[in-house]
């Protein structure tokens, strides 16, 4: 079984069937199809196709589909679900089996049912996918092992960021502190790590859209910070190029009143639908260079999806 969590992690269970016994007519139930898919992940005749061909294709294609579904489905259901795709000799989908229908599965299945996958070595090939949306995703492995975290604003937009090597993220801790996303070195937490990154959105400048308002948003953010910390010093840093397009405007702050905030970097990203703020804050400056490099990786990995985004895998409803 291949499992897709917030990190889109891929993993398999012990194969219970041999591929030699799997060919022929399509099975009738989800349970049978899932068992055959689990076997095909491990069997010598199909495991290379699964790990080196099918999963890289599925990960690249359906991370975008999933992001589009969460951005466009009204009141998206983030409950777990599993499904199996039976793949024909030419790669076309023969049948989709499911164990539980949710609004996100219904959205994804529209694309899956019309998909043409890479041609499999065994027909029918059963691809078993289990999806859950929790912070405790299973261990990562495989060529398409991960995708960035997805911040959701239901039926409006969604966006992602890069996750540097050695870092992890948490939506649960973000919720506790009233922000959209938190990131910190692995094994740490938003409270205990020396350096953390958090993501939020700047309100009050987007009526009706945010285009052209980033200068005012930066000025107001700095003004509010200076009201709290009169000795605040602000320097402009080089903009960070964003792989998804555009640049982030960066300011570096020192002289904050809170001793837990020895130094901060703020990246402002202007989208038409939102102004996204990414903040690196550190309790000490000894690791600033490596922390700032991680911050750059996070910001440069930003991608934003809305109904106006080109080439959406799933059209807005």
N, C-alpha and C positions, 0 to 999 in steps of 0.2 A: 504494500500500500504506500502510495506517495502522499505525503502530508504537506499542506501549504498553510503556514501560520502567518503572523504579521511579518515574519522574516522570510516567508515563502520557503520554508525548509523542506527538503525532500528526504524521505527515509523509507525503508522497506521492512516487512515482516518476514519471518521464516517461510519459505515456499513449501506448500503442502502438496502440490501436484507437480507432475512432470509435464514439460511442454509437449512431449510426444503424445500425451493423452488429451491434449486440449483442442486440436483442430476440429473442423467440421461445422455443424449447424450452430447457430447462436443459442446460448443458454437462455432460459426463460426468466430467471430471477436475479435480483441484485446480488444476493449472497453468493450464488454460483459464479457470477461474473467477477465479483470482488476476489474470490478465492483464486480464480484463474489469473487475474491481474497480478496478485501477490506472487504467484508462482513464476510468472514471466519476468518479474523484476530480477529474480535470482538465477534462473536457468541459464546455462552456458550458451544456449542457442539464441537467446534474446537479450541477455543483460547488457551487452555492449550497445545494441540498438537503443535500449531503454536509457542508459546513462549518457551516451555520447551523442545521440541523435534526437530521440524523442523528447527528453526532458529539457535540453537546451532550447528546443523549438517551443515547447509548451510554456516554459518559464518566460521567455522573451515575449511571446504573443499574449499570454493570458494574465501577466502582471498588468499590462495595459488595459485589458478587458475588465479586470477586477477593479482597477482604479476608476475606470469610467462608470462602472456599475454603481459603486459607492457614491460617485459624484452626481449621478443622474436619477437614481431610484428614490422616490419619495419615502421617507421613514425607513431606510434600509435595515433589514434584519441581519444582525451580525452573529446569529447563532451558527453553530457548526453544522456541516453537512458533508456527505460523501457522494461520489458518483463514479460510474465506470463508463468509459467510451469503448465501444467495439469498433475496431478499425479494419477496413477492407484492404484488399491487395493494393489498390491504387491510392490508399491513404484516406479515402473518404470515410466519414462517420456512418456506420451502419445502424447503430442504435446507442442511445444514452440511457443508462440505468441510474436510478437514484434511490437513496434511503430516506430522504427527508427534503421536502421542497421548502425553500425560503425565497424571499424576493430577490436576494442576490443570486441564488442558484438559478432562478427563472431567467434572470438577466443574462447570466453567463451561458446558460444552455442554448440561448438563441444563436450565439456564435459557435458553440461546440457542435451543435447539430448540423451546421453547414460547413464545418471545417474540413480541410484536406491536409492531413498530417503527412510527414515523411513516410514513404511506403515501408511497411513492416516485413520482417523475414518470415513471420508465421501469421496465418490468416484463419479465423479472425484474431487480431491482437487485442487484448483487454488492458486498457490503461485505467488503473484504480487511483483516484484522487480523493484525499480527505482534507477538508478545509476547516480551520478554526481560527478565530480572531481573538487571541489572548496574548498576554505578554510572555507566557512560558512556552514559546514555540519549541518543537523538538530540536535535537542537535542538527546542525547544518551539515550537509554533504552534497556532493554531486556538482556537475558543471554549471548548473543554473541554481546554485544553492541559495541565493538570497536576493531580495529586492528591498528597497528602502521602506521605512515606515510611512504609513499613509495617514495624513491628517485630513479629516472629513468635515465638510460643511454640507449636510445632506441636500441633494437636489440643486446645489449651487456651484460648488467647486471642491477640488481636493488638491493636495500638494504633498510632495515628498522631499526628502533630503538624503544625502549620503551618510553612511555610517562608517567612520574610520576604523581601520584595523585596531583591535584592542579596546574598542568602545562598544557600549550597548545603549539601548533606549528603553523608555518606559512611558506608556500612556497613563498607567495607574498613578504613578508618582506625579505626573504632570497635572492630573485632575486634583490631587491633594493640594497642590500649590497654586491652582488657578491659572495654569498656562496650557498651551496646546500640546507640547511635546517636551520631554527632557532627555538629555543624553549625558553620559558620564563614563569614565573608564570602567572596564569590566570588573565586577566584584565590589564596586562601590555603590553609591546611591546619591540622590539629589542632595541629601542633607550631609552626608559624611565625606564625599569626595572633595579633594582639594580644589579641583576645577570641574565645572559643569557647564553645559550649554542648555539653554532653554529657548523655546520658540513661542511667540505670541503674535497677536495682530493688533495694530494700532487703530483704534476706533475714532470716529468723529471727522474724518477727512474724505469720506467716499459717498458723496451725494450729488449725482446718482452713481458716478464711477470714481475710481481713485487716480486715474491718469493725471499726471501733472501736479500731484499734491505731495510728493515725497519731501520736497524742500520744507514745506510747512510742518510736516509730520516730524522730521528730524529736529527742526527748531523747537517744537513744543516738547519733544522728548528730552532734549538737552536742558531746556528751561525748567522742566519739572525736576530733573536730577539736580540742577544747581540750587533750586529752592531748598532741597533737602541737604545738599552738601555745598555750602558757600565756597569752599576751597577747591571745588572741582576744576580739573584741567582737562581740556578736550583737544585732541589732535586728529586730523584727518589721516587715514591710512589709504593705501592703494586699493582701488575697487577690486572686488573679486569677480572674475568672469564665471558666469553660470553656464554649465554644460547644456541646460535646457533652453538657453537663450537669455540675453541681457546681462546686466551686471548688478552687483550689490554694492551700495554705498556704505563705507565703513568709517566709524568713529571709534577712537580708543580713549577711555576715560581713566583718570587717576585722581587721587585726592578725595575719594568717596568717604563719607563720614563713617560708614559701617566698616569696622576692621576686618570683617569677613569678606570684604570686597576690595582686595588690594589693587586690582586692576580689572578692567572690563573692555571687551570689544563688542561693538554693536554693528550688525549688518542689517541694512534697510533694503527690502526688496519690494519694488512697486509693481503690482499687478492691477489690472483694471478693476478687479473684484475685491481686492484686499491689499493692504500694505503689511507685509510680513516682517517681523522683527526677530532676528536671531542674536542671542546674547551669550557671549563667553564670559563667565565670571570666575575669578580665582581668589583663593584665600592667601596665596603667596606667589611671588613672581619667579621663583627658582626654575620652574618648569614652563615658563611662559612661551618660549619658542616652540616647544613640541605641542603645547596646548593650542597655540595659535595655528599651527600647521593642521591639527585636527579640526579646528574651527573652519579653516579654509576648505577642507575636504567636505565638511558638512554642508557649507553654503554652496560650494560649486556643484554639488550633487542635486541641488534644488530643481524640481520640475513641478509645473503648475498645470492643472487640467480644469477646464470649464466647458460650458456648452459651446463656446466660441473657439475652443482649441481645434486646430486642424488635425485631420486624420484620427479622430476619436475612434477607438475600436468599437464602441457602442454609442449610437446616436442618443442625444438627450431626448427625453420624452416630454 
